[in-house]
Amino acid sequence: MNDANLDREYLAKRQLKKGTAGWILLAGLGVSYVISGDFAGWNFGIAEAGWGGFVIAAALMGLMYFALVLSLAEMSAAIPAAGGGYSFARQAMGPAGGYLTGLAVLIEYALAPAAIVIFIGAAVEELLGINGPVVYALFYAIFIGIHLAGVGEALKVMMVISGLAVFAIIATALALVGVFDASRLFDIAPTDAVGANAFMPFGWAGVWAALPFGMWLFLAVEGVPLAAEEAKNPARDVPKGIIGAMLFLVVTALLVVVLLAGAAGAGVIGSSGVPLVDALKAADYATLATLVNVLGLAGLIASFFSIIYGYSRLVFALSRAGYLPKVLSLTSRRKAPTWALVVPGVFGFLVSLSGEGDLILGMAVVGATLSYALMALSHILLRLKRPELPRPYKTPGGIITSGVALVLSLVALSGVYAFDPRAFNYTLVLFAIGAAYYFFYSKNTLVAKTADEEFALVADAESALETADTAHANA
C-alpha cells in the first residue's frame, strides 16, 4: 500500500476510540485482568512447595512482574500503540521479532479466557446446578456483546465487577485477621527432598514447581499497554495505570497468601478449590463464606471480561499491521474491533469444550513467560539501539531492571515444564504453527516495512480523520 489516499482509507476503517480511559480506569483494567487469580489456583503452589516454599516462589514471580511492569511503563509511554508488547518488540527486533512476541501474548490471551470460562461454569453449577457448552457460549456472547457496545462502557462495567471481587477479598481479610495463627502456616511435614525443612517441606524442587502458581497472583497485568491508543494521555496514564495496578495486586496477594493459610492451615489451603471460602468456614464465618463464594464468580468474570478486551486489542493491532488477516482489524461505528472480538471468542469457546481448564491454563502460562522474555529483551535492545527515543517515563534501574525480568521469566518458563510438560510441549507446537504462518505467508502482507512507518501512517490517518470531523462539525 504505497498510495497515501489508499493508506488513509485503509486505516480510517481501523480506528479505536481515543481518550476513553484515564489512569484510574487503566489501573482497574490491570487489576481486573488478574483478580480471579486471588480466588483460586495460586494456592496449589502450597501443595507443591509448602507455605514457605510457595512464599519464595511467589516473591520471585512478584519481583519478575514488578521489573517487567516498570520496563513496560517506559516502553508504553514511548510507543503508545494498541499492540502493547508486539509494538515494543517490533521497534526493537523488527517485523519477525514483533510478530513472535505478539504471537506469544496472543497464545496467553486467547487461551486464558477459555480456561476461565470452564472455571466460571463450575461456579455456576455450584450455584445454579447448570454447566457445560451452553453456559460457556452464554458468557462469551454476553461479554463480547458488552465490548461491542464500546470501550468506555465496557471498562466501566469491568470496574464494577472488579470492585465486587476486591470487596470479597478485603472482607475475607478483615474477618481472618482475628483468628490468624502463624503455627498453621507450617503444618505440612518436611519430606526428604533436597533442602527440605519446616519452612520448605518439599525443598528447592518444590519451589521450582511452584513458580507457575506464584505467577497466577499477577498473570496478565502486563496487558494494560494494550489500551494505550484509547488512553486520554498515554505517556502519563499508561505508566501510572500499570504501576498502580501492580502495587494494588501485591497487597491483595499478601492478604490471601498469609491470612488464608494462617486461618485454616497450609495443608487445607493447598488442596482447596475455593481457598477463601474454606478459610472462612474454618474460622466459623459461614454466612460470609457463602457471600464470598458468590462474589468469587465476580472475580472470574472480571478476568474473563478484561482478557477478552486484551486479546481484541492485540488481534486488532496485528491485523492492522498485516500480520493477521486484515478483516480482523475492521472497527464498527462505535470504534470497537468487531471481528477481533468475535473470531478469537469463537476459538476460545471451541477450546473450552475440551473441559481441561488446568491444561489450557498451563499453556497460557507458557505463552506468557515466552512473551515476558521477549518484552524484557525489547526494553534492553531499545535502550541500546534507540537511546534518542523520547521517554516520558524512564524505568528505574534501566536495563538492569529489565535484565532481572528476562532472567526470571526464563526461570519461570522452566518451572512450567517442571510442573506440566504436556502444557509446555503443546504450547511450543502451537507457537511453531503460528511462526510458520508468518514466515511462509504473512511476512509478505505487511502494511508497512517498519514500525516507524506503520505508526506514521496511523498518525497521518488519525490527523486526516480529525480534520474531516472538525470540518463536518463546522459545516
C-alpha positions in Angstrom: 0.0 0.0 0.0 2.1 2.9 -1.2 -0.7 5.3 -2.2 -1.3 7.8 0.6 -5.0 8.0 0.0 -5.3 4.2 0.0 -3.4 4.1 3.3 -5.8 6.6 4.8 -8.8 4.8 3.6 -7.5 1.5 4.9 -6.7 3.0 8.3 -9.8 5.0 8.6 -11.8 1.8 8.9 -9.4 0.7 11.6 -9.6 3.3 14.4 -10.1 2.8 18.1 -12.0 5.4 20.2 -9.5 7.9 21.6 -9.5 9.4 25.1 -11.8 7.0 26.8 -9.6 5.8 29.6 -7.7 7.7 32.3 -5.1 6.2 34.5 -7.6 5.0 37.1 -9.6 3.0 34.6 -6.3 1.6 33.2 -5.3 0.6 36.8 -8.7 -1.0 37.2 -8.2 -2.9 33.9 -4.9 -4.2 35.2 -6.5 -5.4 38.5 -9.4 -7.0 36.7 -7.0 -8.9 34.4 -5.6 -10.7 37.4 -8.2 -10.6 40.3 -9.6 -14.1 39.6 -6.1 -15.4 40.5 -6.6 -14.4 44.1 -9.6 -16.6 44.5 -8.1 -19.9 43.4 -5.2 -21.5 41.6 -2.3 -19.9 43.3 -2.9 -22.0 46.4 -2.0 -25.2 44.7 1.6 -23.9 44.9 1.4 -24.6 48.6 0.8 -28.3 47.8 3.9 -28.2 45.7 6.3 -26.3 48.0 4.7 -25.9 51.4 3.8 -22.4 52.6 7.3 -21.1 53.0 8.4 -22.6 49.7 5.5 -21.0 47.9 6.2 -17.7 49.5 9.7 -17.8 48.0 8.2 -18.8 44.6 5.6 -16.0 44.8 8.2 -13.4 45.8 10.4 -14.3 42.9 7.4 -14.1 40.5 6.3 -10.8 42.1 9.8 -9.4 41.5 9.7 -10.6 37.9 6.4 -8.9 37.3 7.4 -5.7 39.0 10.6 -5.5 36.9 8.6 -6.3 33.8 5.9 -3.7 34.7 8.5 -1.0 35.2 10.0 -1.9 31.8 6.6 -1.8 30.1 5.8 1.5 31.7 8.7 3.1 29.9 8.0 1.4 26.5 4.3 2.2 26.6 4.9 5.9 27.3 7.5 6.0 24.4 5.4 3.8 22.0 1.7 4.2 22.8 0.2 1.7 20.4 -2.6 -0.9 20.8 -0.3 -3.8 20.2 1.5 -3.5 23.6 4.4 -5.9 23.7 4.1 -6.6 20.0 4.6 -2.9 19.2 7.6 -2.6 21.5 9.3 -5.7 20.1 8.7 -4.6 16.5 10.6 -1.4 17.3 13.4 -3.4 18.9 13.7 -6.6 16.8 12.0 -5.8 13.5 8.9 -7.4 11.9 9.7 -11.0 12.9 10.6 -10.2 16.5 7.4 -8.2 16.8 5.2 -10.9 15.4 6.8 -13.7 17.6 6.3 -11.5 20.7 2.7 -10.8 19.7 2.1 -14.5 19.0 3.3 -15.4 22.5 1.0 -12.8 24.0 -1.9 -14.0 21.8 -1.5 -17.6 22.9 -1.8 -16.4 26.5 -4.7 -14.1 25.9 -6.7 -16.4 23.6 -6.4 -19.4 25.9 -6.8 -17.8 29.3 -10.5 -16.9 28.8 -11.2 -20.5 27.6 -9.7 -21.8 30.9 -11.5 -19.2 33.0 -14.9 -19.9 31.4 -14.5 -23.5 32.4 -14.0 -22.4 36.0 -17.0 -20.0 35.6 -19.0 -23.0 34.5 -18.0 -24.9 37.6 -19.0 -21.9 39.8 -22.4 -21.6 38.1 -23.0 -25.3 38.5 -22.3 -24.9 42.3 -24.8 -22.0 42.5 -27.5 -22.9 39.9 -26.9 -26.6 39.0 -26.2 -25.9 35.3 -22.9 -26.2 33.4 -21.4 -27.1 30.0 -21.2 -25.6 26.5 -24.4 -23.6 26.9 -23.0 -21.8 29.9 -19.7 -21.2 28.1 -21.4 -19.9 25.0 -23.7 -17.6 27.0 -20.8 -16.0 28.9 -18.8 -15.4 25.7 -21.8 -13.9 23.9 -22.8 -11.6 26.8 -19.3 -10.1 27.4 -18.3 -9.9 23.8 -21.6 -8.0 23.3 -20.7 -5.5 26.0 -17.4 -4.9 24.4 -19.0 -4.3 21.1 -21.1 -1.5 22.7 -17.8 0.5 23.1 -14.7 0.7 25.2 -15.9 3.3 27.6 -19.0 1.4 28.6 -17.0 -1.9 28.8 -14.3 -0.5 31.1 -16.9 1.0 33.4 -18.8 -2.4 33.7 -15.5 -4.1 34.3 -14.7 -1.7 37.1 -18.0 -2.5 38.9 -17.4 -6.3 38.6 -13.8 -6.0 39.8 -15.0 -3.8 42.7 -17.2 -6.7 43.9 -14.3 -9.1 43.8 -12.0 -6.7 45.7 -14.7 -6.2 48.3 -14.8 -10.0 48.8 -11.0 -10.2 49.4 -11.0 -7.3 51.8 -14.0 -8.6 53.8 -12.3 -12.0 54.0 -9.0 -10.4 55.2 -10.7 -8.4 57.9 -12.6 -11.5 59.1 -9.5 -13.7 59.3 -7.1 -11.2 61.0 -8.5 -12.0 64.4 -8.0 -15.8 64.0 -4.6 -15.8 62.4 -2.1 -18.3 63.9 1.4 -18.4 62.5 1.9 -22.0 63.5 -0.8 -23.1 61.0 1.5 -21.9 58.2 3.9 -24.7 58.8 1.6 -27.7 59.3 3.0 -29.7 56.4 5.6 -32.2 57.5 9.0 -31.9 55.8 10.0 -34.6 53.3 13.4 -36.0 52.5 13.8 -33.7 49.4 17.0 -31.7 49.0 16.8 -28.6 51.1 13.6 -29.6 52.9 12.8 -28.2 56.3 9.8 -27.0 58.2 9.7 -23.8 56.2 10.1 -25.5 52.8 8.8 -29.1 53.3 9.4 -30.1 49.7 12.8 -28.4 49.3 14.1 -26.4 46.4 12.4 -28.7 43.8 9.1 -27.7 45.3 9.9 -24.0 45.0 10.7 -24.6 41.3 7.5 -26.4 40.6 5.5 -23.7 42.5 6.7 -20.9 40.2 3.7 -21.1 37.8 1.4 -20.8 40.8 3.2 -17.8 42.0 2.6 -16.2 38.6 -1.1 -16.7 39.0 -1.2 -13.9 41.5 -0.1 -11.4 38.8 -0.7 -13.1 35.4 -1.9 -10.7 32.6 -1.3 -7.4 34.4 1.1 -6.8 31.5 -1.9 -6.3 29.3 -2.5 -2.7 30.4 -0.5 -1.2 27.5 -2.9 -2.8 25.1 -5.2 0.1 25.9 -2.7 2.7 25.0 -4.4 4.0 21.9 -7.6 4.6 23.9 -6.0 6.3 26.8 -6.6 10.1 27.4 -2.8 10.8 27.8 -0.9 7.6 27.0 2.5 8.9 28.0 1.2 9.7 31.5 -1.8 7.4 32.0 -0.4 4.0 31.0 2.7 4.1 33.3 0.6 5.3 36.2 -2.1 2.7 35.4 0.1 -0.3 35.2 2.3 0.5 38.1 -0.8 1.4 40.2 -2.4 -2.0 39.3 0.8 -3.9 40.2 1.1 -2.2 43.6 -2.6 -3.0 44.4 -2.1 -6.6 43.3 0.9 -7.0 45.6 -1.3 -6.0 48.6 -4.1 -8.4 47.7 -1.6 -11.2 47.1 -0.1 -10.7 50.6 -3.5 -10.7 52.2 -4.6 -14.0 50.7 -1.3 -15.9 50.9 -0.7 -15.0 54.5 -4.2 -14.8 56.1 -5.8 -17.9 54.5 -3.1 -20.4 55.5 -2.9 -18.7 58.9 -6.6 -19.3 59.5 -7.2 -22.8 58.0 -3.7 -24.2 57.8 -1.4 -24.6 54.9 -2.4 -28.2 54.3 -6.1 -27.3 53.9 -5.5 -24.3 51.7 -3.0 -26.1 49.5 -5.7 -28.6 48.4 -8.7 -26.3 48.3 -10.7 -25.5 45.2 -12.2 -22.4 46.9 -9.5 -21.2 49.4 -11.2 -18.0 50.6 -14.4 -19.9 51.3 -12.7 -22.8 53.1 -10.6 -20.4 55.2 -13.8 -18.5 56.3 -15.6 -21.8 57.1 -12.6 -22.9 59.2 -12.9 -19.6 61.1 -16.7 -20.1 61.6 -17.8 -17.3 59.2 -20.4 -19.4 57.3 -22.5 -16.5 56.1 -19.6 -14.5 54.9 -18.2 -17.7 53.2 -21.5 -18.0 51.2 -21.3 -14.4 50.1 -17.6 -14.7 49.1 -18.5 -17.9 47.2 -20.9 -15.8 45.1 -18.5 -12.9 44.7 -15.8 -15.3 43.7 -17.8 -15.7 40.5 -17.4 -11.9 40.0 -13.6 -12.3 40.2 -13.7 -14.9 37.5 -16.0 -12.8 35.4 -13.8 -9.7 35.8 -10.7 -11.5 34.5 -12.7 -13.2 31.7 -14.2 -9.9 30.7 -10.9 -7.9 30.7 -8.8 -10.5 28.9 -11.4 -10.5 26.1 -10.7 -6.8 25.9 -6.9 -7.5 25.8 -7.0 -10.2 23.1 -9.2 -8.0 20.9 -6.7 -5.1 21.0 -3.8 -7.3 20.3 -5.5 -9.0 17.3 -6.6 -5.6 16.1 -3.0 -4.4 16.1 -1.5 -7.5 14.5 -4.3 -7.4 11.8 -4.0 -3.7 11.1 -0.2 -4.2 10.6 -0.9 -7.1 8.2 0.4 -10.0 10.3 -3.1 -11.5 10.6 -6.0 -11.3 8.1 -6.8 -7.7 7.6 -10.6 -8.2 8.1 -9.9 -8.7 11.8 -8.9 -5.1 12.4 -12.1 -3.5 10.9 -13.9 -1.4 13.5 -17.6 -0.6 14.0 -19.2 2.9 14.2 -18.6 2.7 17.9 -14.9 2.1 17.2 -15.0 -1.4 18.5 -12.8 -4.0 16.7 -15.7 -6.3 15.8 -14.0 -9.3 14.3 -11.0 -9.1 16.7 -13.6 -9.7 19.4 -15.7 -12.3 17.8 -13.2 -14.6 16.0 -10.8 -15.3 19.0 -14.0 -15.7 21.1 -15.2 -18.5 18.8 -11.8 -20.1 19.0 -11.8 -19.8 22.8 -15.3 -21.3 23.1 -14.2 -24.3 20.9 -11.1 -24.8 23.1 -13.2 -24.6 26.3 -15.3 -27.6 25.0 -12.3 -29.8 26.0 -13.1 -29.1 29.6 -9.4 -29.3 30.5 -9.1 -26.0 32.4 -5.8 -26.8 34.1 -4.1 -27.8 30.9 -5.4 -24.8 29.0 -4.2 -22.5 31.8 -0.8 -24.2 31.8 -0.5 -23.5 28.1 -1.5 -19.8 28.7 1.3 -19.5 31.3 3.9 -20.9 28.8 2.8 -18.3 26.2 3.0 -15.6 28.9 6.6 -16.5 30.0 7.8 -16.6 26.4 6.3 -13.1 25.9 7.8 -11.8 29.1 11.3 -12.8 28.0 10.8 -11.2 24.6 9.3 -8.0 26.1 12.2 -7.6 28.6 14.7 -8.2 25.8 12.9 -5.5 23.8 13.4 -3.0 26.6 17.1 -3.8 26.7 17.5 -3.5 22.9 15.6 -0.3 22.7 17.8 1.3 25.4 20.9 0.2 23.5 19.8 0.8 19.9 17.4 3.8 20.3 18.8 6.0 23.1 17.3 9.0 21.3 13.8 7.7 21.6 11.7 10.2 23.7 10.9 8.5 27.0 8.4 10.5 29.1 8.8 7.8 31.8 12.1 6.0 32.5 12.4 2.6 34.1 14.3 2.8 37.5 17.4 0.8 37.1 17.3 0.8 33.3 18.4 -2.4 31.7 19.4 -4.0 35.0 15.7 -4.0 35.9 14.6 -5.5 32.5 17.5 -7.9 32.8 16.1 -9.2 36.1 12.7 -9.7 34.3 14.4 -11.5 31.4 16.2 -14.0 33.7 13.3 -14.7 36.0 10.9 -15.2 33.0 13.2 -17.9 31.7 13.4 -19.5 35.1 9.5 -19.4 35.3 9.3 -21.0 31.9 11.4 -23.9 33.1 9.1 -24.1 36.2 6.1 -24.7 33.9 8.0 -27.6 32.3 8.7 -29.0 35.8 5.1 -28.9 36.7 3.3 -29.8 33.4 5.5 -31.0 30.5 2.3 -31.6 28.4 1.2 -28.0 28.5 4.8 -26.9 27.8 5.1 -29.1 24.7 1.6 -28.4 23.3 2.3 -24.6 23.5 5.6 -24.9 21.7 3.8 -26.8 18.9 1.1 -24.0 18.8 3.9 -21.4 18.7 5.7 -23.2 15.9 2.5 -23.3 13.8 1.9 -19.6 14.4 5.5 -18.8 13.5 5.3 -20.9 10.3 2.2 -18.8 9.3 4.3 -15.7 9.4 7.5 -16.9 7.7 5.6 -18.7 4.9 2.9 -16.2 4.3 2.1 -13.1 6.3 5.6 -11.5 6.2 4.6 -10.7 2.6 1.4 -8.9 3.5 2.6 -6.3 6.0 1.1 -2.8 5.6 4.4 -1.1 6.4 8.1 -2.2 6.3 9.0 -0.8 9.7 7.3 0.1 12.9 8.0 3.8 12.5 6.4 3.7 9.0 3.3 2.0 10.4 3.0 4.5 13.3 3.4 7.4 10.9 0.6 6.0 8.7 -1.7 5.6 11.7 -0.9 9.1 12.9 -1.5 10.6 9.5 -4.8 8.8 9.2 -5.9 10.0 12.6 -5.0 13.6 11.7 -6.9 13.4 8.5 -10.0 12.0 10.3 -9.8 14.7 13.0 -9.7 17.4 10.3 -12.6 15.8 8.5 -14.6 15.6 11.7 -13.9 19.2 12.5 -14.9 20.3 9.1 -18.1 18.3 9.3 -18.9 19.8 12.8 -18.4 23.3 11.5 -20.4 22.8 8.3 
